[in-house]
Structures are given as C-alpha cells and as structure tokens.
C-alpha cells in the first residue's frame, strides 16, 4: 500500500494481481512523508538483476501489522477526510478464476501436494497426469477459509471506492495511464513473486462445475462491476 502526499495518490494493493511489482516501481517516486508499507518477505524484493527495488517508508505500527495488503476501510479511517476524498485512488483487478489459481499456488507453495513428481513407472511409458493430481488439493483450497476475494481493497458499501482500476490483463498499458494521471514518467515493471505456478495449463482446466460456481459467487462484485466471465481454453 502507498499513500503518496508528494504525488497525491493512494495505491491500494490487492492480492495476486502483480501488486508488489507495481508498488515497487511507484515506491521509487516516493519521498518525504509518503507512506509505503514494507514487503513482509524481503526475499521477494529483488528484480531480475538481484537489486533491491522496493522502498518502504513511514508505515506506522498498524499498517505494518496488517502487512502489504491494507484494506480500503482501514486507510479511509486513518487518513484525513480531505486525503481520502481528493487523492487519486487506484487498485488492481484480475479475472477471478485466473486469480484463484495464482492464489492457490502462492498460499500452498510449501505443500508437496502441489508439486507432483514423476514415479519410475512414468519413465517406462505410463502417462503422467500432473493436472489430475492437483485437482484434489485445489478443490480443498476452494472450500477453505484461505480462499477470499479482493473486495476489501476496492469495494466499500457495495460500491467501487477507487477512482481507477488497473486490469491485470492490461497491466502495462493501464499503469501507463496511471503514470500520466499522476505526472510520473513511464515505468518498467519488474517480475516479483513469480515462478510459483506452472503455466502449462489454462486456468479453466483446474475447475469443475462446483468449484467454478464457488469462485463466481465469492467474486460476484468483480463479475458485476468489471464483466469478468469464465473462459474455456
């Protein structure tokens, strides 16, 4: 999360939408009394060259306790009304089903069940179906308390509470528009927190009808406000 008084914007960082990469490049333009919440795990604060690129600053104890993903209601409560009402507020949205897959691989990244390995008989010609082995832990994740939507970052009182939403699917182009709005130079996004999900399968291949409908129900605001739909491969 960033509250930039020097550029008069609030970036509300949603989960599994490349928010860390966006936050990192924007933090390079922050200074003085601007607030940038630190990354919880500093292993993910390096670009492709190994350079630290995320500049944390001025985050108070409450922000630090919440972590990188500070919800809109907390920010609205803590900042002066004139800041909330007049600063340019933006967040990032993503296709709910695609985001769910990314969320699953991130939160279960230490679970051996999501990294099935070939057995000796697979090398003898027995087919190896990696996707079939992932469907059970994925279905369990969908029905667990771990699985939540991103409403708290850009929805208040059932209404959109930000001035602009970056679509993950058009990340670079939309971020360019934000930079123009803020009077910032064009930025180049680093790749942070990546590599936890194999991209061999389209997201639709992980879902059955039940899990697809659970995601739709939990993300009904994303579907209502942004027109997302489940797309087959």
Secondary structure, DSSP 8 states (H G I E B T S, - for coil): -EEETTTTEEE---SSSSHHHHHHHHHTT--TT-EE---S-GGG---TTS------B---HHHHHH-S---HHHHHHHS-HHHHHHSEEEEEE--HHHHHHHHHHHHTTT-GGGS----GGGGGT----HHHHHHHHHHHHHTSTT---SHHHHEETTEE-SSEEEEGGGHHHHHHHHHHHHT---------S-SSS-TTS-GGGG--HHHHHHHHHHTHHHHHHH-------
